[in-house]
């Protein structure tokens, strides 16, 4: 993934990551409404993606989607950290797109 993304490819990868990151759920989180009344157990949340900048700094994105100000290199570096492990989610999504292009006729604009 060393080359620049096309605009369409970048948009597709960011959208897919947003969908994936938004599917987290923790049944142990307690939800309380107005007046401290317990409403339900469990809550969905957006899993934070960590982006690396060219200077080596890292930033966590907890908003709905990776911001448009993130460089292509930052987008490519995106990973989910959990404990001592990390899932290189953007590299994996790029590999999935490449697989679909090579084996199933998916066409994503290269411009």
Backbone as CSV, one residue per row, in Angstrom:
resi,resn,N_x,N_y,N_z,CA_x,CA_y,CA_z,C_x,C_y,C_z
1,UNK,0.814,-1.188,0.000,0.000,0.000,0.000,0.861,1.257,0.000
2,UNK,1.956,1.280,-0.705,2.829,2.437,-0.670,2.392,3.531,-1.638
3,UNK,1.584,3.222,-2.629,1.135,4.244,-3.576,-0.043,5.022,-3.009
4,UNK,-0.323,6.178,-3.635,-1.457,7.003,-3.212,-2.759,6.317,-3.568
5,UNK,-3.771,6.567,-2.743,-5.104,6.068,-3.033,-5.750,6.930,-4.103
6,UNK,-6.613,6.331,-4.902,-7.512,7.157,-5.700,-8.539,7.712,-4.722
7,UNK,-9.200,8.776,-5.116,-10.211,9.375,-4.253,-11.319,8.368,-3.938
8,UNK,-11.761,7.622,-4.954,-12.833,6.639,-4.758,-12.386,5.510,-3.836
9,UNK,-11.155,5.053,-3.985,-10.642,3.957,-3.163,-10.513,4.404,-1.708
10,UNK,-9.965,5.588,-1.508,-9.827,6.127,-0.155,-11.200,6.243,0.502
11,UNK,-12.169,6.808,-0.220,-13.513,6.977,0.321,-14.128,5.628,0.688
12,UNK,-13.949,4.627,-0.170,-14.491,3.300,0.089,-13.840,2.669,1.321
13,UNK,-12.524,2.756,1.430,-11.825,2.198,2.590,-12.251,2.887,3.887
14,UNK,-12.381,4.209,3.860,-12.793,4.950,5.049,-14.222,4.576,5.438
15,UNK,-15.094,4.424,4.452,-16.479,4.029,4.738,-16.544,2.619,5.322
16,UNK,-15.778,1.686,4.742,-15.783,0.315,5.256,-15.254,0.266,6.682
17,UNK,-14.202,1.032,6.973,-13.661,1.056,8.332,-14.673,1.651,9.300
18,UNK,-15.387,2.679,8.872,-16.396,3.294,9.730,-17.499,2.296,10.084
19,UNK,-17.913,1.503,9.119,-18.922,0.463,9.365,-18.375,-0.567,10.345
20,UNK,-17.168,-1.036,10.082,-16.545,-2.048,10.939,-16.350,-1.521,12.357
21,UNK,-15.791,-0.333,12.490,-15.526,0.250,13.800,-16.786,0.570,14.587
22,UNK,-17.892,0.766,13.881,-19.151,1.088,14.540,-19.927,-0.115,15.030
23,UNK,-19.415,-1.300,14.828,-20.128,-2.520,15.198,-19.681,-3.121,16.524
24,UNK,-19.069,-2.331,17.380,-18.639,-2.826,18.692,-19.779,-2.745,19.693
25,UNK,-19.808,-3.701,20.580,-20.854,-3.762,21.596,-20.255,-4.342,22.862
26,UNK,-20.626,-3.763,24.008,-20.192,-4.285,25.299,-21.425,-4.451,26.167
27,UNK,-21.767,-5.684,26.465,-22.938,-5.981,27.269,-22.790,-5.628,28.739
28,UNK,-21.579,-5.324,29.174,-21.352,-4.993,30.578,-21.454,-3.506,30.890
29,UNK,-21.544,-2.676,29.856,-21.671,-1.239,30.086,-23.089,-0.959,30.576
30,UNK,-23.196,-0.222,31.652,-24.500,0.129,32.210,-24.940,1.481,31.667
31,UNK,-26.172,1.568,31.213,-26.718,2.811,30.674,-27.712,3.409,31.659
32,UNK,-27.543,4.662,31.950,-28.448,5.362,32.864,-29.041,6.572,32.158
33,UNK,-30.329,6.738,32.284,-31.045,7.845,31.673,-31.227,8.988,32.641
34,UNK,-32.172,9.896,32.337,-32.445,11.047,33.193,-32.806,10.610,34.615
35,UNK,-32.300,11.326,35.593,-32.595,11.010,36.984,-31.863,9.788,37.501
36,UNK,-30.904,9.267,36.747,-30.130,8.118,37.180,-30.853,6.793,37.086
37,UNK,-31.929,6.742,36.305,-32.698,5.507,36.142,-31.978,4.604,35.137
38,UNK,-31.743,3.372,35.546,-31.084,2.410,34.660,-32.027,2.033,33.530
39,UNK,-31.575,2.198,32.291,-32.420,1.922,31.126,-32.189,0.535,30.550
40,UNK,-30.961,0.152,30.368,-30.678,-1.168,29.794,-29.199,-1.489,29.984
41,UNK,-28.900,-2.758,29.947,-27.505,-3.178,29.994,-26.965,-3.221,28.576
42,UNK,-25.721,-2.888,28.452,-25.061,-2.981,27.163,-25.131,-1.698,26.362
43,UNK,-24.128,-1.531,25.519,-24.082,-0.349,24.682,-23.187,-0.604,23.482
44,UNK,-23.607,-0.106,22.342,-22.781,-0.119,21.133,-21.894,1.117,21.163
45,UNK,-20.736,1.029,20.549,-19.835,2.177,20.485,-18.914,2.031,19.286
46,UNK,-18.281,3.130,18.926,-17.336,3.140,17.815,-15.961,2.769,18.378
47,UNK,-15.365,1.684,17.872,-14.036,1.308,18.330,-13.040,2.317,17.777
48,UNK,-12.148,2.853,18.601,-11.220,3.878,18.101,-10.154,3.284,17.200
49,UNK,-9.892,3.970,16.103,-8.814,3.576,15.200,-7.634,4.500,15.466
50,UNK,-6.443,3.928,15.526,-5.232,4.707,15.755,-4.545,4.944,14.419
51,UNK,-4.185,6.198,14.170,-3.495,6.586,12.938,-2.097,7.060,13.291
52,UNK,-1.119,6.677,12.475,0.260,7.117,12.680,0.582,8.233,11.689
53,UNK,1.178,9.301,12.177,1.626,10.391,11.313,3.053,10.109,10.864
54,UNK,3.504,10.827,9.841,4.848,10.602,9.308,5.941,10.904,10.339
55,UNK,5.642,11.749,11.331,6.624,12.063,12.375,6.641,11.024,13.503
56,UNK,5.826,9.971,13.358,5.781,8.908,14.360,4.731,9.099,15.432
57,UNK,4.102,10.276,15.469,3.051,10.494,16.469,1.817,9.681,16.104
58,UNK,0.990,9.443,17.091,-0.220,8.640,16.891,-1.423,9.419,17.395
59,UNK,-2.542,9.229,16.738,-3.778,9.852,17.201,-4.907,8.852,17.088
60,UNK,-5.790,8.867,18.087,-6.954,7.980,18.081,-8.144,8.737,17.530
61,UNK,-8.872,8.087,16.650,-10.090,8.659,16.092,-11.258,7.926,16.724
62,UNK,-12.095,8.677,17.427,-13.267,8.093,18.063,-14.552,8.585,17.415
63,UNK,-14.421,9.544,16.501,-15.605,10.067,15.819,-16.121,9.035,14.825
64,UNK,-17.206,9.338,14.177,-17.858,8.401,13.268,-16.927,7.891,12.172
65,UNK,-16.044,8.751,11.680,-15.212,8.374,10.543,-13.848,9.057,10.630
66,UNK,-12.893,8.524,9.897,-11.568,9.144,9.792,-11.755,10.518,9.146
67,UNK,-11.177,11.563,9.724,-11.392,12.903,9.176,-10.728,13.083,7.804
68,UNK,-11.309,13.922,6.954,-10.735,14.153,5.621,-9.356,14.801,5.673
69,UNK,-8.984,15.383,6.816,-7.667,16.010,6.951,-6.543,14.983,7.130
70,UNK,-6.887,13.730,7.409,-5.867,12.682,7.555,-5.224,12.419,6.198
71,UNK,-3.900,12.349,6.181,-3.193,12.066,4.928,-3.412,10.614,4.511
72,UNK,-3.113,10.302,3.250,-3.216,8.917,2.775,-2.350,7.988,3.614
73,UNK,-1.143,8.444,3.966,-0.255,7.609,4.783,-0.868,7.334,6.152
74,UNK,-1.531,8.322,6.727,-2.189,8.113,8.017,-3.328,7.110,7.867
75,UNK,-4.121,7.246,6.806,-5.227,6.311,6.576,-4.684,4.899,6.416
76,UNK,-3.637,4.745,5.630,-3.049,3.418,5.401,-2.533,2.787,6.685
77,UNK,-2.131,3.607,7.641,-1.534,3.092,8.877,-2.557,2.694,9.919
78,UNK,-3.833,2.932,9.678,-4.873,2.756,10.687,-4.939,1.347,11.271
79,UNK,-4.990,1.284,12.606,-5.092,-0.014,13.278,-5.953,0.102,14.528
80,UNK,-6.475,-1.041,14.956,-7.208,-1.145,16.215,-6.255,-1.750,17.230
81,UNK,-6.111,-1.089,18.372,-5.274,-1.601,19.452,-6.166,-2.202,20.521
82,UNK,-5.827,-3.409,20.958,-6.542,-4.039,22.061,-5.538,-4.843,22.855
83,UNK,-5.295,-4.369,24.084,-4.261,-4.977,24.903,-2.907,-4.814,24.238
84,UNK,-2.137,-5.878,24.223,-0.821,-5.852,23.600,-0.903,-6.122,22.101
85,UNK,-2.099,-6.325,21.594,-2.295,-6.686,20.192,-2.769,-5.500,19.370
86,UNK,-2.605,-5.633,18.066,-3.185,-4.656,17.162,-3.637,-5.354,15.895
87,UNK,-4.721,-4.854,15.331,-5.252,-5.350,14.069,-5.044,-4.241,13.052
88,UNK,-4.218,-4.482,12.048,-3.963,-3.498,11.001,-5.157,-3.472,10.060
89,UNK,-6.216,-2.817,10.513,-7.515,-2.865,9.844,-7.478,-2.260,8.445
90,UNK,-6.770,-1.176,8.243,-6.763,-0.561,6.915,-5.986,-1.422,5.915
91,UNK,-4.901,-2.043,6.345,-4.164,-2.956,5.462,-5.034,-4.155,5.112
92,UNK,-5.795,-4.659,6.089,-6.676,-5.799,5.840,-7.798,-5.428,4.873
93,UNK,-8.402,-4.251,5.057,-9.461,-3.825,4.145,-8.931,-3.619,2.738
94,UNK,-7.724,-3.100,2.614,-7.098,-2.942,1.288,-6.893,-4.310,0.634
95,UNK,-6.459,-5.294,1.407,-6.275,-6.647,0.867,-7.605,-7.252,0.434
96,UNK,-8.664,-6.984,1.186,-9.997,-7.472,0.816,-10.441,-6.834,-0.497
97,UNK,-10.251,-5.517,-0.628,-10.598,-4.851,-1.894,-9.811,-5.448,-3.055
98,UNK,-8.518,-5.647,-2.862,-7.677,-6.221,-3.919,-8.159,-7.618,-4.298
99,UNK,-8.514,-8.432,-3.309,-9.045,-9.768,-3.559,-10.325,-9.696,-4.392
100,UNK,-11.232,-8.802,-4.001,-12.495,-8.662,-4.738,-12.261,-8.170,-6.162
101,UNK,-11.295,-7.290,-6.346,-10.958,-6.824,-7.698,-10.370,-7.958,-8.536
102,UNK,-9.458,-8.719,-7.950,-8.768,-9.782,-8.685,-9.648,-10.996,-8.974
103,UNK,-10.591,-11.289,-8.080,-11.330,-12.547,-8.182,-12.826,-12.429,-8.429
104,UNK,-13.386,-11.245,-8.259,-14.836,-11.122,-8.363,-15.305,-9.953,-9.210
105,UNK,-14.400,-9.351,-9.951,-14.792,-8.314,-10.902,-15.114,-6.957,-10.318
106,UNK,-14.804,-6.728,-9.042,-15.033,-5.407,-8.458,-14.166,-4.390,-9.178
107,UNK,-14.741,-3.253,-9.496,-13.989,-2.173,-10.126,-14.103,-0.940,-9.241
108,UNK,-12.965,-0.491,-8.744,-12.897,0.738,-7.957,-12.018,1.693,-8.754
109,UNK,-12.512,2.894,-8.977,-11.784,3.878,-9.780,-10.347,4.026,-9.296
110,UNK,-9.409,4.032,-10.213,-7.994,4.184,-9.880,-7.540,5.643,-10.023
111,UNK,-8.438,6.519,-10.425,-8.076,7.935,-10.647,-8.262,8.755,-9.422
